[in-house]
């Protein structure tokens, strides 16, 4: 796997994870205020902007990597979201959740090594 592709994947994971954190922050701030409140919250809007960037990054990845490699590597987001939700949202992360997310990441590493 080339350094360029690794950097694109890192940017993809970063944008996906940060977008999810922004969406959660927006949902937390609006509570049960309804879709209109959620969609007009600044954190939700930032998350949408980040996801627009992620779309461009993902299309770039697909232009240089086979989908059979790109899609499994994109699952690194699972572990990233678990860690980020613990750090930024102070959500509890139990041992099973961390082990499960780590196993997904191990599987991704096995897929990436064979590319």
C-alpha positions as CSV (number, residue, x, y, z in Angstrom):
1,X,0.0,0.0,0.0
2,X,1.5,3.4,-1.0
3,X,2.1,6.2,1.4
4,X,-0.3,8.4,-0.6
5,X,-3.1,5.8,-0.1
6,X,-2.3,5.5,3.6
7,X,-2.6,9.3,4.0
8,X,-5.9,9.3,2.2
9,X,-7.2,6.5,4.4
10,X,-6.1,8.4,7.5
11,X,-7.9,11.5,6.3
12,X,-11.0,9.4,5.6
13,X,-11.0,8.0,9.1
14,X,-10.4,11.4,10.7
15,X,-13.2,13.1,8.8
16,X,-15.6,10.2,9.4
17,X,-14.9,10.0,13.1
18,X,-15.0,13.8,13.6
19,X,-18.3,14.0,11.6
20,X,-19.9,11.4,13.8
21,X,-18.8,13.2,16.9
22,X,-20.3,16.5,15.6
23,X,-23.5,14.7,14.8
24,X,-23.7,13.3,18.3
25,X,-23.0,16.7,19.8
26,X,-25.7,18.2,17.8
27,X,-28.2,15.5,18.8
28,X,-27.2,15.9,22.4
29,X,-27.8,19.6,22.4
30,X,-31.2,19.4,20.8
31,X,-32.5,16.4,22.7
32,X,-36.0,15.6,21.6
33,X,-36.5,19.0,19.9
34,X,-37.3,17.4,16.6
35,X,-35.7,17.2,13.2
36,X,-35.8,20.9,12.6
37,X,-33.8,21.7,15.7
38,X,-31.3,18.9,15.0
39,X,-30.8,20.0,11.4
40,X,-30.3,23.6,12.4
41,X,-27.8,23.0,15.2
42,X,-24.3,24.3,14.5
43,X,-22.7,20.9,15.4
44,X,-24.9,19.1,13.0
45,X,-24.1,21.6,10.3
46,X,-20.4,21.2,11.0
47,X,-20.8,17.4,10.8
48,X,-22.5,17.8,7.4
49,X,-19.7,19.9,6.1
50,X,-17.1,17.4,7.4
51,X,-19.1,14.6,5.6
52,X,-19.0,16.6,2.4
53,X,-15.2,16.6,2.7
54,X,-15.3,12.9,3.5
55,X,-17.2,12.3,0.3
56,X,-14.5,13.9,-1.8
57,X,-11.8,12.0,0.2
58,X,-13.7,8.7,-0.3
59,X,-14.0,9.3,-4.0
60,X,-10.3,9.9,-4.3
61,X,-9.6,6.7,-2.4
62,X,-11.9,4.8,-4.8
63,X,-10.1,6.2,-7.8
64,X,-6.7,4.8,-6.6
65,X,-7.7,1.6,-4.6
66,X,-9.8,-1.4,-5.3
67,X,-13.1,-1.4,-3.5
68,X,-12.3,-4.8,-2.0
69,X,-9.5,-3.1,-0.1
70,X,-11.0,0.4,0.5
71,X,-14.2,-0.7,2.1
72,X,-12.7,-3.0,4.7
73,X,-10.1,-0.4,5.6
74,X,-12.9,2.1,6.1
75,X,-14.1,0.0,9.0
76,X,-11.2,1.5,11.0
77,X,-13.8,4.1,11.8
78,X,-15.4,1.7,14.2
79,X,-12.4,1.8,16.6
80,X,-11.9,5.5,15.9
81,X,-15.5,6.4,16.9
82,X,-15.3,4.3,20.1
83,X,-12.1,6.0,21.2
84,X,-13.3,9.5,20.2
85,X,-16.6,9.0,21.9
86,X,-14.8,8.1,25.1
87,X,-12.4,11.1,24.9
88,X,-14.7,13.9,23.6
89,X,-18.1,12.8,24.8
90,X,-17.0,11.0,28.0
91,X,-19.1,8.0,27.0
92,X,-18.4,4.8,28.9
93,X,-16.5,2.2,26.8
94,X,-16.7,-1.2,28.3
95,X,-14.1,-4.0,27.9
96,X,-16.3,-5.9,25.4
97,X,-16.9,-2.9,23.2
98,X,-13.2,-2.1,23.1
99,X,-12.2,-5.7,22.4
100,X,-14.8,-6.0,19.6
101,X,-13.7,-2.8,18.0
102,X,-10.1,-3.9,18.3
103,X,-10.9,-7.2,16.6
104,X,-12.5,-5.4,13.7
105,X,-9.3,-3.3,13.4
106,X,-7.2,-6.5,13.5
107,X,-9.3,-7.9,10.7
108,X,-8.7,-4.7,8.7
109,X,-5.0,-5.0,9.2
110,X,-5.1,-8.5,7.8
111,X,-7.0,-7.3,4.8
112,X,-4.6,-4.4,4.2
113,X,-1.5,-6.5,4.5
114,X,-2.7,-8.8,1.7
115,X,-3.2,-5.8,-0.6
